[in-house]
């Protein structure tokens, strides 16, 4: 059986104009695209010939397990994330799950929402900055507020995410 491959694709902040050529090419090379239902809806018209697998929020580990299973069966699979897959995306989880597998995993970077947003409002991030998630799914709210307080003391540009 042929060995499959996994692309963990950061598809940018939600439209083809902000997607890298590499992200597009990785998805084009894939047999299957798998991701959150919102992300699949953003790419389905670009890749009508692809098998598309979508799932809901809080199913990240299930998506990664399914991605690995498909790749181990010989498929080329793109696991897609919005923005950058290494920033509050699927890259870390996928690498951890595939650690003991011989399937090749390639991380395909994408444009983060904070960088795209800064460009849209004409406020490029020129110097030091901090990125803080406001999600308390995996982090206690007390720690989040401490991070906000400490970053604000450093006079950083702060990008807040609320996935």
Secondary structure, 3 states (H helix, E strand, C coil): CCCCEEEEEECECCCHHHCCHHHHHHHHHCCEEEEEHHHHHHHCCCCCCCEEEEECCCCHHHHHHHHHHHHHCCCEEEEEECECCCCCCCHHHHHHHCCCCCCEEEEECCCCHHHHHHHHCCCCCCCCEEEEECCCCCCCHHHHHHHHHHHHHCCCEEEEECC
